[in-house]
């Protein structure tokens, strides 16, 4: 057979097939039958993104459009350049004959799917259809594209659930922390103050094992980062952390800071974290900012250069601590050792002894409720899986965090796993003995070793007028909320007169202040003309105005 480098239409028994690279992309006898039967068997629900891989001649499109429910879309995806041109040509002809359906069908390539999917409406699910044999040439790429699309949609709705539960609190904390002028106390990037090795402590059981094997002298030669839940574990072993990572926004986390007034550790906190934890230590404060929502009000604040350094929203204090260590170290030659990020537990124990969870069990234990937490091992989604040194127990949430850790950090240079138990993190492993040997030639930290860092931060920020810009931004938000309140209560009678009209001014102000409705179940779609939506927003204004008092 002659090699066909161009897609060729070939007469088939009941229509046309396509011959390309010595392969028929449709049946030689009944090219439409298979795809039409596949579509006939589909049960498509509303708000579905239908991914049509290698559509070529678009056989079955008419039947697919006939079954297309409301708020759904057909997205053709073609990886091969020449087959893409063929599919595009045929789609243009179809759109000319059926202009009423043209907006329901799109065509793209796998390389552009990430950019495109962010601009589409929020779908709830995907349906995958192999429209021709053209998928044979790029099977792996199509599988990756399908997985990305499914994960993107799932991630959006998981984030929506989080924002419905926590979005109001995130926004409240954001503005309260912003009043502390966090840009003046931003975490440093690749700072010469961080030439020492980093040790990042989580609150998992492996922290306890690690502390029994490492000497205090070695820890005195390293920069010690601890997640907030690990503070009490370290203090119990008479170890002073240098930095404490705070990302939790709820009141419950304050239990982790009991006894923390004995340390002078610097708290590194997210702008959305609980502001009250800052008063629980005798140390200084540094800030970072993670974008918990793709919102205009966050982009507006960012554009005014009043926010501290930005890091990705990782969802876990452990992952955030590791990212910060990599972010702050002088260069990629400075090693970072991780322990206590187990993402698993053993029968009866979920954390290292001394952690808040363990202390709570000690306090509440009685003859009916032992200290050992067996409930965690037998809950609905708990499962036993292989760990680093034998079977461990994990659950869906912890397993997802471990997977995220591996995906995010597996190729980070000089990042090592010093944990003795837990799920595999995809990192080279080191022992306490190896760390001690590496640190042997280093000198111990001096008292106030990081003081110059804060002086440098203060010096760098004072000349830029950050205080003035931050206060101006907060006043701008306060005045905007007062204006929205007046427009919603007085309507056309508001003074000054709404410009260009009432609806337009309300929409303009609210579209840039998503914090007023981010936590609504339907808050992802702003509806300025929806009276119920506006009434709910009106009830939120006084809550947020409290954040701007006494400016």
VENTAPE-V849946 format. One record per run of one state. SS is the DSSP state (h for helix, s for strand, l for the rest). FROM is the first residue (numbers start at 1). TO is the last residue. Records with the same first field share a line. If there is no record, write none. Layout:
SS = FROM-TO, FROM-TO
This chain:
l = 1-7, 13-14, 21-22, 25-32, 41-47, 54-60, 68-72, 78-80, 98-98, 109-109, 118-124, 131-132, 179-181, 187-197, 202-204, 214-215, 220-222, 237-242, 247-250, 258-259, 263-265, 271-274, 281-284, 291-295, 304-309, 312-316, 329-335, 340-344, 347-347, 350-355, 365-372, 374-374, 379-382, 388-389, 395-395, 410-414, 418-427, 430-431, 440-450, 463-465, 494-501, 511-513, 517-530, 549-551
s = 8-12, 15-20, 23-24, 48-53, 73-77, 105-108, 125-130, 186-186, 198-201, 223-227, 243-246, 266-270, 285-290, 310-311, 336-339, 345-346, 348-349, 373-373, 383-387, 390-394, 415-417, 428-429
h = 33-40, 61-67, 81-97, 99-104, 110-117, 133-178, 182-185, 205-213, 216-219, 228-236, 251-257, 260-262, 275-280, 296-303, 317-328, 356-364, 375-378, 396-409, 432-439, 451-462, 466-493, 502-510, 514-516, 531-548
